[in-house]
Amino acid sequence: MIRLATFIALIAAVSAPAEDADLFESKIRPILVEHCYECHSADKKQKGNLLLETKEGTLKGGDTGPALVAGDPAKSLLIQAVKWANKDLQMPPKNKLSGTQIADLESWIKAGAPDPRSGPRTLTKIEQHLEAAKKHWSLQPVVDPKPASLDDLIGTKGKPSADKRTLIRRAYLDLVGIAPTYAEVNAFAADNSPQAFEKLIDKLLADKRYGERWGRHWLDVARYADSMGSIYNGNDTYPNAFTYRDYVIDAFNSDKPYDRFILEQIAADQLDTAKDTRTLAGMGLLGLGRRKDGRLDDDTLDDTIDVIGRGLLGLTIGCARCHDHKLEPITTKDYYGLYSVLKSSKEPANTPAMPQADSDVVREFRAKNLQLRTDYATTSIKGASAAIHEARSRVGDYLVLAEEAGWKSQYVNKKVFGMCFKQKLNTEVYGFFLTSRKA
């Protein structure tokens, strides 16, 4: 319900003469711009929900009611505030207006508060982003597109149906990623029952290779890898990354609902299955990615925010790390709101295992992994020893070359020679060299 004072103010503002408009532009607007917009404008702040940069906002007022009563300065909250009459309502809060400025505001309100500003209220930045979000493609409700017939879509009639040998090959490649065997093709071709293709599809969907085939597409979204490829030249391997891979494969094979699939990957530790390590493995979506020496730093969190935005929301959020996003409906406030959630979270000390840590499969894996690492270390040591032996065997050639060059050649390095002497490398060759020099 519109208050009577507000209604009167609207009438007065509409009927304001030209000289009253000049009064506003010459004296009132400068006061508002210099002293009020910092706390009561769409681009900066809206304290108390009071917006003074538009006529509509000024007449509407804020949480405490209308800002002014046209024709009556004494009853106007705006005048009470600028006079600091109430200790709980003092505007501007830091520096009180001059007596002349207060008198101008009183004269303006006494004249009916004429305001030549027109147009709708300017939306705040948050409101602008919310409006943009309503139109963003990735945030629209899912609808059934109800496509036209195949003939209408391609503009011509389709080709004849594929023969059974072609059909089974397409089904295999699509669902499990490999071609059928010769025996499987012949068996399908010989099955003339009406349910032949239906049985084939059910068989492929039940095949564990189905999850491997289609799960890899999600792993690409989740930027899955077992390591960072030594990009940081440090400890950047993820020895438990396979648990997330197996979680994704199992989710596809078990036909896990998509909403549950997503929920487990970002908040499995908060669900009723929080003690199930197979479910916790889903949080590898947040645990993998860019990090140096396993550290959880700001760049790591930025990478996590990026995968959440692009992978789950269809939005690029990373730009808002430094400024409000120029293209997406994401503000810096949005970015650091998500950042604060991730920053305040802790990664578990014990990483999840799948299968369970005490299973025969895990024990067998660890034993084989240890053997491979031992073999690698042994081979590396043998190779290094052979290289050292080869280097020592060539010290004599170096010393002979140095002597023939009179120790003045660019190939002679006295520091290296001295090192050979100190470390007593190939002492027999060095002793022979000293004897030959004396001769």
C-alpha positions in Angstrom: 0.0 0.0 0.0 1.4 3.4 -1.1 1.7 5.8 1.8 -0.1 9.1 1.5 3.2 11.1 1.9 4.8 9.1 -0.9 1.8 9.7 -3.2 1.9 13.4 -2.5 5.6 13.5 -3.2 5.1 11.8 -6.6 2.4 14.3 -7.6 4.6 17.2 -6.5 7.6 15.8 -8.4 5.6 15.4 -11.6 4.3 19.0 -11.5 7.6 20.7 -10.6 8.3 23.8 -12.6 11.5 24.3 -14.5 13.0 26.5 -11.8 12.6 23.8 -9.2 14.4 21.4 -11.6 17.3 23.9 -11.7 17.3 23.9 -8.0 17.8 20.1 -7.9 20.6 20.1 -10.5 22.5 23.1 -9.1 22.3 22.3 -5.4 20.7 19.0 -4.5 22.3 16.5 -6.9 25.9 17.7 -6.1 25.2 17.0 -2.4 23.8 13.5 -3.2 26.7 12.7 -5.5 29.5 13.9 -3.2 28.1 12.7 0.2 25.4 10.1 -0.3 26.1 7.9 -3.3 29.1 6.2 -1.6 26.6 4.3 0.6 23.4 4.6 -1.3 23.9 3.8 -5.0 23.5 0.8 -7.2 27.2 0.6 -8.2 28.6 0.8 -4.7 26.5 0.1 -1.6 22.9 0.1 -0.6 23.0 0.5 3.2 19.6 0.1 4.8 18.2 -0.7 1.3 18.2 3.0 0.6 18.9 4.1 -3.0 19.4 7.8 -3.5 20.7 7.9 -7.1 17.2 7.7 -8.6 13.9 9.5 -8.0 12.1 6.3 -7.4 14.6 5.1 -4.8 14.6 8.5 -3.0 10.8 8.5 -2.7 10.6 4.9 -1.7 13.1 5.2 1.1 14.8 2.3 2.9 14.3 0.0 5.8 13.2 2.9 8.1 10.6 4.2 5.7 10.3 7.0 3.2 13.3 9.3 3.1 11.3 12.5 2.8 7.8 14.0 3.2 7.3 16.4 0.3 6.5 19.9 1.6 7.5 19.1 5.2 11.2 19.0 6.0 10.6 18.6 9.7 8.9 15.2 9.2 11.5 14.0 6.6 14.0 11.4 7.8 16.5 12.7 5.4 16.6 16.1 7.2 16.7 14.4 10.6 19.7 12.3 9.4 21.7 15.2 8.0 21.1 17.3 11.1 22.4 14.3 13.2 19.3 14.8 15.4 19.2 11.1 16.3 22.4 9.4 17.4 21.3 6.2 15.6 20.6 8.0 12.3 23.5 10.3 11.2 24.3 10.9 7.6 26.9 11.2 6.3 28.3 9.3 9.2 31.9 10.8 9.1 31.5 14.4 8.2 28.3 16.4 8.9 27.0 18.6 6.0 27.4 22.3 6.2 24.6 24.6 7.4 24.2 25.9 3.8 23.8 22.4 2.4 21.3 21.4 5.0 19.3 24.6 4.3 19.3 23.8 0.6 17.9 20.3 1.3 15.2 21.8 3.5 14.3 24.4 0.8 14.1 21.6 -1.8 11.8 19.4 0.3 9.7 22.5 1.2 9.3 23.1 -2.5 7.8 19.6 -3.0 11.1 17.8 -3.5 11.1 18.3 -7.3 13.3 15.6 -9.0 13.9 15.7 -12.8 15.6 12.3 -12.8 13.6 9.7 -14.8 13.8 6.1 -15.7 13.9 2.9 -13.7 16.2 2.3 -10.8 19.7 1.2 -11.8 20.3 -2.4 -10.8 23.1 -3.3 -8.5 26.0 -5.4 -9.8 24.6 -8.4 -7.9 21.2 -7.9 -9.4 22.7 -7.5 -12.9 24.5 -10.8 -12.6 21.4 -12.5 -11.3 19.4 -11.2 -14.2 22.1 -12.4 -16.6 22.2 -15.8 -14.8 18.5 -16.2 -15.6 19.3 -16.2 -19.3 22.5 -18.2 -19.2 22.2 -21.4 -21.2 23.8 -23.7 -18.6 21.3 -22.6 -15.9 18.1 -23.1 -17.8 15.7 -25.9 -16.8 16.1 -29.2 -18.7 13.3 -29.5 -21.2 12.3 -32.1 -23.7 13.3 -30.7 -27.1 10.8 -33.0 -28.9 12.8 -33.2 -32.1 11.2 -33.4 -35.5 11.2 -36.6 -37.6 14.5 -37.8 -39.0 13.3 -36.9 -42.5 12.6 -33.3 -41.4 15.9 -32.9 -39.7 18.1 -33.9 -42.6 15.8 -32.7 -45.3 15.8 -35.9 -47.2 14.8 -39.5 -46.6 17.2 -41.7 -44.6 19.1 -44.6 -46.0 17.8 -48.2 -45.6 18.3 -49.9 -42.2 21.7 -51.3 -41.5 22.2 -55.1 -41.8 22.7 -57.1 -38.7 26.5 -57.4 -39.1 26.8 -53.7 -39.3 24.4 -53.1 -36.5 26.2 -55.3 -34.0 29.5 -53.6 -34.9 28.0 -50.2 -34.3 26.5 -51.3 -30.9 29.8 -52.7 -29.7 31.9 -49.7 -30.7 29.3 -47.3 -29.1 28.7 -49.1 -25.8 32.0 -50.9 -25.0 34.5 -49.3 -27.4 35.7 -52.5 -29.1 34.6 -54.4 -32.1 32.7 -57.7 -31.7 34.4 -61.0 -32.3 33.8 -63.1 -35.4 31.8 -65.6 -33.3 29.7 -62.9 -31.7 28.8 -61.4 -35.1 27.8 -64.8 -36.5 25.7 -65.6 -33.4 23.8 -62.3 -33.7 23.3 -62.6 -37.4 21.8 -66.1 -36.8 19.4 -64.9 -34.1 16.1 -64.1 -35.9 14.0 -63.4 -32.8 12.3 -60.0 -32.5 14.2 -59.4 -29.2 17.7 -60.1 -30.7 18.8 -56.5 -30.7 17.3 -55.8 -27.4 19.1 -58.7 -25.8 22.3 -57.5 -27.4 22.0 -54.0 -25.9 21.2 -55.5 -22.4 24.3 -57.7 -22.7 26.5 -54.7 -23.6 25.1 -52.5 -20.9 25.8 -55.2 -18.3 29.4 -55.6 -19.6 31.9 -53.9 -17.2 33.6 -52.5 -20.3 30.6 -50.2 -20.7 31.7 -48.2 -17.6 35.2 -48.1 -18.9 34.1 -46.8 -22.3 31.8 -44.1 -21.1 33.4 -43.3 -17.8 36.5 -42.1 -19.6 34.5 -39.1 -20.9 33.7 -38.0 -17.4 37.4 -38.6 -16.4 38.3 -36.0 -19.1 35.9 -33.5 -17.5 37.4 -34.2 -14.1 41.0 -33.7 -15.6 41.9 -37.2 -14.3 45.6 -38.3 -14.3 47.9 -40.4 -12.2 50.4 -37.5 -12.0 51.1 -34.0 -13.3 53.7 -35.3 -15.7 56.6 -33.9 -13.6 55.5 -30.4 -14.6 56.6 -29.1 -11.2 59.7 -31.3 -10.9 58.6 -32.4 -7.5 56.3 -34.9 -5.8 53.3 -34.6 -8.1 52.2 -38.2 -8.4 48.8 -39.4 -7.3 49.3 -43.0 -6.2 45.6 -43.4 -5.1 44.1 -41.7 -8.2 43.0 -45.1 -9.5 40.4 -45.2 -6.8 38.6 -42.3 -8.3 38.8 -43.9 -11.7 37.3 -47.1 -10.4 34.6 -45.1 -8.6 33.6 -43.5 -11.9 33.6 -46.8 -13.8 31.5 -48.4 -11.1 29.0 -45.5 -11.1 28.4 -45.9 -14.8 28.1 -49.7 -14.6 25.7 -49.5 -11.6 23.6 -46.8 -13.3 24.0 -44.4 -10.4 21.6 -41.4 -10.7 23.3 -38.3 -12.0 22.4 -36.1 -9.1 23.8 -38.6 -6.6 26.9 -39.0 -8.8 27.6 -35.3 -8.5 26.7 -35.0 -4.9 29.1 -37.7 -3.9 31.9 -36.1 -5.8 31.6 -32.8 -3.9 30.3 -33.8 -0.5 30.6 -37.5 0.1 32.0 -36.9 3.5 28.8 -35.2 4.5 26.4 -38.0 3.4 25.1 -41.0 5.1 27.7 -43.1 3.4 30.6 -41.0 4.7 32.4 -44.0 6.2 32.2 -46.0 3.0 35.6 -45.5 1.3 34.2 -46.5 -2.1 31.9 -43.4 -1.9 34.6 -41.2 -0.5 36.7 -42.1 -3.5 34.3 -39.9 -5.5 35.8 -36.8 -4.0 38.8 -37.4 -6.2 37.2 -34.8 -8.4 38.3 -32.2 -5.9 41.5 -33.9 -4.8 43.1 -34.4 -8.2 44.4 -31.6 -10.4 47.1 -28.9 -10.2 49.3 -29.0 -7.1 53.0 -28.8 -6.4 54.6 -31.3 -4.0 51.1 -32.2 -2.7 50.5 -28.7 -1.3 47.0 -27.3 -1.1 47.7 -23.7 -2.1 45.7 -20.9 -3.8 46.5 -22.2 -7.3 45.3 -25.7 -6.3 42.0 -24.2 -5.0 41.7 -22.1 -8.2 42.0 -25.3 -10.3 39.3 -27.0 -8.1 37.0 -24.0 -8.6 37.6 -24.2 -12.3 36.7 -27.9 -12.6 33.5 -27.3 -10.5 32.5 -24.4 -12.7 33.2 -25.8 -16.1 32.5 -29.5 -15.2 29.3 -29.1 -13.2 27.9 -25.7 -14.1 28.9 -25.0 -17.7 30.6 -21.8 -16.5 34.1 -20.4 -16.4 34.7 -19.0 -12.9 38.4 -18.5 -12.9 38.3 -15.0 -14.3 36.5 -13.9 -11.2 39.6 -14.5 -9.1 40.7 -11.0 -10.0 37.5 -9.2 -11.1 33.8 -9.6 -11.8 33.5 -12.0 -14.8 33.1 -10.1 -18.1 31.1 -12.8 -19.9 29.6 -15.1 -17.3 27.2 -14.2 -14.5 29.9 -14.7 -11.8 31.2 -12.0 -9.5 34.4 -11.9 -7.4 32.2 -12.3 -4.4 30.9 -15.5 -5.9 34.4 -16.8 -6.5 35.7 -16.1 -3.0 32.5 -17.5 -1.5 33.3 -20.8 -3.1 37.0 -20.4 -2.3 36.3 -19.9 1.4 34.3 -23.2 1.5 37.2 -25.1 -0.1 39.9 -23.3 1.9 38.2 -24.2 5.2 38.0 -27.9 4.2 40.6 -30.4 5.1 41.8 -33.4 3.1 41.8 -36.7 5.0 45.2 -38.0 6.2 44.2 -41.5 4.9 43.3 -41.7 1.3 40.5 -44.1 0.3 41.2 -47.4 -1.2 39.1 -49.4 -3.6 38.9 -52.3 -3.1 39.2 -52.2 0.7 42.7 -51.8 2.1 42.9 -55.2 3.6 41.8 -57.2 0.5 44.0 -59.7 -1.4 43.8 -57.5 -4.4 45.4 -54.5 -2.6 48.1 -56.7 -1.0 49.0 -58.2 -4.3 49.1 -54.7 -5.9 51.4 -53.4 -3.2 53.8 -56.4 -3.4 54.1 -56.1 -7.2 54.5 -52.3 -7.0 57.3 -52.7 -4.4 59.0 -55.3 -6.6 58.9 -53.0 -9.7 60.2 -50.1 -7.8 63.1 -52.3 -6.4 63.9 -53.5 -9.9 63.9 -50.0 -11.2 66.3 -48.8 -8.4 68.6 -51.7 -9.0 68.8 -51.1 -12.7 69.4 -47.3 -12.1 72.3 -48.1 -9.7 73.9 -50.5 -12.2 73.6 -47.9 -14.9 75.2 -45.2 -12.8 78.0 -47.5 -11.7 78.8 -48.3 -15.3 78.8 -44.6 -16.3 81.2 -43.8 -13.4 83.5 -46.7 -14.4 83.5 -45.5 -18.0 84.4 -41.9 -16.9 87.3 -43.2 -14.8 88.6 -45.2 -17.6 88.9 -42.1 -19.8 90.9 -40.0 -17.3 94.1 -41.3 -18.7 93.2 -40.1 -22.2 92.4 -36.7 -20.8 95.7 -36.4 -19.0 97.7 -37.4 -22.1 95.8 -34.8 -24.1 96.5 -32.2 -21.5 100.3 -33.0 -21.6 100.5 -32.9 -25.4 98.7 -29.6 -25.4 101.2 -28.1 -22.9 98.3 -27.5 -20.6 97.3 -24.5 -22.7 94.6 -25.9 -24.9 90.9 -24.9 -24.6 90.2 -28.6 -23.9 92.3 -28.6 -20.8 90.6 -27.9 -17.5 93.0 -27.7 -14.5 90.1 -27.7 -12.1 89.0 -31.1 -13.4 92.5 -32.4 -13.3 92.8 -31.2 -9.7 89.5 -32.9 -8.8 90.8 -36.2 -10.3 93.9 -35.9 -8.1 91.9 -35.1 -4.9 89.4 -37.9 -5.4 92.2 -40.3 -6.5 90.2 -41.3 -9.6 92.0 -43.9 -11.6 95.2 -43.6 -9.5 97.0 -46.1 -11.6 96.6 -44.0 -14.7 97.6 -40.9 -12.8 100.7 -42.6 -11.4 101.7 -43.7 -14.9 101.3 -40.2 -16.1 103.6 -38.7 -13.5 106.3 -41.3 -14.3 106.1 -40.5 -18.0 106.5 -36.8 -17.3 109.7 -37.4 -15.3 111.1 -39.5 -18.0 
